Amino acid sequence: MPNKTCTIDKLVTIPKEVEKVLSGGKTASRRNGIYADVGEIMELQGEKFKVEAVYPQYLGDITDEDAVKEGYADLESYQQAILSIHPGMRWSPKMRVWVHEYTSVH
C-alpha cells in the first residue's frame, strides 16, 4: 500500500457530507489519494469513526451500491455531486481513486 498523501482530518470536510456520516448515511469516501490507514480514527463533531478498509477502485467500477455507501441514492447522483465539487473534472472510467470505509465507534 502506498504512503498516505493527506491526513484523516481532510477525509470528510464538506458540511453536508459530515452530516451524512454523523447520521449513518455515509460509510465510505473516495479520494484521489490515501487519507487514512486502516485502524485510524476520524473524529467529526465529537463522534468517532474507525477506518475499516482502504483499497483502490477505478471510477468505471463504482456501482449504485457504492454510491449509496457514499450517501447518494445512486451512481448518477454521486457522479453529478462529484463533478459539481470538482469543476473541470471529467468522469474517466480508468481514473483510480482510493476507497476509505469506516464505521462508528461507540
Secondary structure, DSSP 8 states (H G I E B T S, - for coil): ----SS-GGGSS-SHHHHHHHHHTS--EEEESS----TT-EEEETTEEEEEEEEEEEEGGG--HHHHHHTT-SSHHHHHHHHHHHSTT----TT-EEEEEEEEEE-
